[in-house]
């Protein structure tokens, strides 16, 4: 018969183990995913037509600088398709002014959202139908591309004969707290997607900032209309190509592709509202287990250190040390500082809080309110395509 104290100590020890798993995932991810390479100088280059598709809804604060970075690209066979999705803040006027002097740009205005579609996916779908490129680059209205970046992306895609290329952006944040929160969030993302297995075609990964798709491979799939109610559209698009046996690859985009994550902690929690509950498959019991699991993993090492049991303390210190050491080579991915890595374990509480808020608000409303449109929980469950 196990006494209560021994059982509690065993429970704390189990709570330390996930940190070793996370450290292993970080190490594998940083080892197997490389930085986007420079343009190859071997032989003659081809320049297949590329369609950059940008969906924008009320992005007046960010779209100007982001679009300027795309217009500055010198790729010789480029078209830029801007989809203004029912904007009411002057986004349409900004797009028109930036596009009027560049013949590579075309603008499509969405006046009404059809029933049964999420706005973002519908805008991507409209951009796709108006594109003519052999390659399709789906990106967002707050993403910045350094000069020559698109050349590099197409070059590596052509040389490696991939059908879907994900470039993980360098995320800028105004506060150390936000950078630390992104650090721990990215750690979980590594494990959830098994990003280190993408090159072996055993997993898939996608990000909204930079997802390059070969048109002919997308044509073999059910298409974007199959994803019309998928909240996590970037990962689902990668899954779509992966399921049709397309070849996938992934690179770090530091000093090539950049995006600001969120301007403040409050904006981050509000922004995660639609995504976190989707990660729980819109199931309340999954969300409940997730919230309590995150809290347990966050608390267990600290209680182990304070327990007075030297074996437990050693296990907890080893867990945190492994996590911190695994991030040492993280500069090639994001350039995280030592402070962000040091405090990031504490921010699991914020992730748990965001998931709890997302779950509670969805339950109270019976769905999610996103971009002035309400989507019922029943419709979201029916339309979810992403499966891990």
Secondary structure, 3 states (H helix, E strand, C coil): CCCHHHHHHHHHHHHHHHHHHHHHHHHHHHHHCEECCCCCCCCCCCCCCEEEEEEECCCCCCHHHHHHHHHCCCCCCEEEEEEEECCCCCHHHHHHHHHCCCCCEEEEEECCCCCCCCHHHHHHHHHHHCCCCCEEEEEECCEEECCCHHHHHHHHHHHHCCCEEEEEEEEECCCHHHHHHHHHHHHHHHHHHCHHHCCCCCCCCCCCCCEEEEHHHHCCCCCHHHHCCCCCHHHHHHHHHHHCCCCEEEEEEEEEEEEECCCCHHHHHHHCHHHHHHHCCCCHHHHHHHHHHHHHHHHHHHHHHHCCCHHHHHHHHHHHHHHHHHCHHHHHCCCCCHHHHHHHHHHHHHHHHHHHHHHHHHHHHCEEEECCEEEEHHHHHHHCCCCC
